């Protein structure tokens, strides 16, 4: 029997990193959105957005809302584009799929994943997990020995949120996973309001402002010093930059903006001073915009403090950063410096960053899927799904429901009858596989399988 090709989809809220295992060693990136141009009156799906001539008036429709996949109508159109000859050019009925899902994915949404994969596209088999669950199979923490650490902290700085995830022996410790409500979307919206209040009205220019943030943004190592430097003469200022706004007129030959040092030209520009570092600073001080949450260093230190004392040194020494916001300049250096003040003197801090922060889950997935045991051990086949339904997927794929009792629910056997409201809550949290079957305790178990621990390249910050 021939081995089917395996398609990998790192299904992020902002972009999808996709490819065929063993063929695409580096991911192909597809925007996870559908866009409509106000001027051209056309709809662009995923990578078709690159052909849009007027990005100033573009309106996005995204399948993800607050970190959850809630619009499968839009997602289906995007996946169809990815699977088409213009994308990966695959036949889904002859292919196996590995797809990532959000952290703390709701059971009802997870069931929709299963239904769409097996009933809409009819894949042969598929495996679903979170991006952090793939990291141990990759090379983000690889050293000279080639053996990954038993304990690690991974920081996923994504489009919707930032998650701090502890892993032990290759498994996520779900009860200590923490979320900070700061992501790329919030930073872009924050920058839109700053620019609109101080310079040009950019509230409707999401695409342009997002490019401004990516080109000009950086993490300040000294907030007060940089703030004072921004007040100096712009022509002799090391911080202030100009962003030349793109020209979307029919005469223009370039549709992309770019940053530069301060010059005297007649082009429309944005003067980027403290706006360059005001947004990324929210990762370290969410309270600046009224979020009652700890910053990233404090959250990491708190998560490590909840681990067994004899293992904390290993967690401090293995902190990995990945996700789209990992591109921000000086993020690792600032995080390492701030953690020094929180780390006990007996431990050393190790910060690991990838060359391409968005790619570690995909690269780790290619390593996992090329192992000999993958197809026989990890995925659920379509025949198994048609026989058992989604109930067979939940224990195989695991998740927080198989590690801890959700807040508000009693552990152990349920004595007596439960009311209808309690039954509804238990079904919504995934504690009962079929609605209406009260009084039965779900078995809390998760299959632990060690895979091929290969990896790719990495970049590490130096020790202080």
Steps between C-alpha positions, in 0.01 A plus 500: 500500500643838400542769762265795439647850484463697822385863487596727791284803584620725780163672507572836663249781544705737279671265255513130413840334471439207265691241305537134410716301741827388346457740206462849649769519769425868547135607535300677234310788658138577413307790660212355703249757379265605225526861387267729307619814324267797533624659178543195277187325634684168492547222754846355559557163670818439701811554283292670227523813718850554357343588164277774646588842360334710772592374846395826663129423488515127562262337751600170662278210598683256727381153610649551848347722765674544837720201432223253407402373155136610484440554127537174311331645190798731453754238609367249248554746215857565619585130542353426156738761359796338682413149379437619141756483214584866572604392852628160610321311219386198703218248487359499852344153472847352444679709763560504877472833685673648804335823617558723802219632718475784757593449863200412718296432189133454585373142454218605269747683274736200510215276383448734205865451405438123491183534295651735243818295456328163461160591356573806287850427366502123574865475602636146550615583854584800712668611820415818693709667771610841627815669360684469833441123507715470184797699632674204676528322164686792339835662551413819687683373812752282318857497633819307429356179645193510273281406798215738588456610861247320719360827632445817299293819483374607159363847437259521206466869407220484246243712323224479762678425829832415659517162677759377748503121485702264723589158359631198686614182325352628175154566644329828576426559869158649430410609852790747501457647150448878519368746243573872454238685296760675286569392143574635156142612444497712815838658418384593149174651631691687770736646239204598278355711780836662584565598137142614440505722809843652430541506120283345224163331535601134458208327674392326177855430380556165675731357235721810487525544878583132545790544258611812691504302825700214348760728338544762771413329828757398760518426871660775705775402743465832686155658472577833665826552310341423163207727584738791559699424185181527294471867602834593343554635149354235263789534252756406767276255679591126503139395573271714286429355158280596211266249339421595143136415442428287191356667193194309379430727204480354150827676403699339780741216426544402868222407740719447807600748765847508656681649797801734478697760691356852512528681163347806336266373227146577396376143542227416750677366807440380854751624756559206734643606834389340825230322297774256398531351849174603672311201355752220572533636855148367565644147506694600810251747651139419398380738771601792273165457321303385804547121475514360851758235414866438570762562236679223315802470736282486811270242340793275407643528852161416650453195278847370594426557870204262467726217380664250740793667673756244383410570134491880502863536399432307178203722420701819554774367271263410214265785401407499132327774299300446182203655321447790262589768758835331559630711208496815718853633537665451844212294642729221623759741642240697698335183628834359615591822681165527679507134600841548665329709769245223564721191473653351819876541517556123488357467149614607155266640235495362146298676229455312171375672185452365149642663187141519374282524814183401310640169374598279802162316524506423128865391502434278804198352325712404198736314734212321671319403180814362335552252785412137427251468785294812425228363270451185705485675836378860491221569248136391506389329178178588322372144557550539876319834495203365304470216751546690827451868417685782677504305826806310376685821411487667841699244704746441214577868441487595869465851637424679827184298566716191544742656748297705748148542626362826356416764763150477636465123461532230762753221459421134543170322456187711494251394760131523415338687215639825361277781381467608138722811539784295649468247218520779242816638662663158513421439133636842400828430682530157341452301820225294334535374146127493424256766617254371758706213637541620854649311788793341318856595572732557205821300523790738539780346299739611234713282280868579551715416201857608438578584142799583287678784680680644199514868423613789288712803571463744787626836624577562868549814700823522697516454874556800720 
